[in-house]
Amino acid sequence: MLESRPVYERPGYNTLIGRIRNNVRAYIRKQIELPKQELAEILKANLNAAKWFGIAFAFGMLTLISFAVLVIAVIAIWLPLWASALIALVLFAVITAFLGWSGYKRLELHGPTRSIQSFKETVRWAKARVLGRNAS
């Protein structure tokens, strides 16, 4: 295919506007990609806490199902059956609460701070350019 050389050394308005349009599109894509990436990092960090919540739930269920009868039977040697069942219930609830609390401590609840800061800087820069002021 025959390649034509530009007639002028400097690009025309259409070329410049096309470049600006492409640069703005690329910039907007990057600005949209940043919060997605940051939220993925936050979710990955909270996955560990979710695992602890899952372990706490599983332990709570297994405890209530598997050991309830055994503990109640052992306590029932010294106390009436209803009192031993009540003591076992309180013991299982304390263990489950402790595991749930340890999962809660590992949670990281915050928004995409880097994305918000980047957006604010972009708005400040754009206002300075449009209004012709220094970006202070």
VENFENZI-V450475 format. One record per pair of residues at least 4 apart in sequence whose C-alpha atoms are under 8 Angstrom apart, sorted by the first residue. I is the first residue (numbers start at 0). J is the second residue. If there is no record, write none. Layout:
i: [I I]
j: [J J]
This chain:
i: [10 10 11 12 13 14 15 16 17 18 19 20 21 22 23 24 25 26 27 28 29 30 30 30 31 32 33 33 34 34 34 34 35 36 37 37 37 37 38 38 38 39 40 41 41 42 43 44 44 45 45 45 45 46 47 47 48 48 48 48 48 48 49 49 50 50 51 51 51 51 51 52 52 52 52 52 53 54 54 55 55 55 55 55 56 56 56 57 58 58 59 59 59 59 59 60 61 61 62 62 62 63 63 63 64 65 66 67 67 67 67 68 69 70 70 70 71 71 71 71 71 71 72 72 72 73 74 74 74 75 75 75 75 78 78 79 80 81 82 83 84 85 86 87 88 89 90 91 92 93 94 95 96 97 98 99 100 101 102 111 112 113 114 115 116 117 118 119 120 121 122 123 123 124 124 125 126 126 127 127 127 127 128 128 128]
j: [14 15 15 16 17 18 19 20 21 22 23 24 25 26 27 28 29 30 31 32 33 34 114 118 35 36 37 114 38 111 113 114 39 40 41 111 113 114 42 110 111 43 44 45 107 46 47 48 107 49 105 106 107 50 51 105 52 102 103 104 105 106 53 102 54 102 55 98 99 101 102 56 98 99 102 103 57 58 98 59 95 98 99 102 60 95 99 61 62 95 63 91 92 94 95 64 65 66 66 67 91 67 88 91 68 69 70 71 84 87 88 72 73 74 83 87 75 80 83 84 86 87 76 80 83 77 78 80 83 79 80 82 83 82 83 83 84 85 86 87 88 89 90 91 92 93 94 95 96 97 98 99 100 101 102 103 104 105 106 115 116 117 118 119 120 121 122 123 124 125 126 127 134 128 134 129 130 131 131 132 133 134 132 133 134]
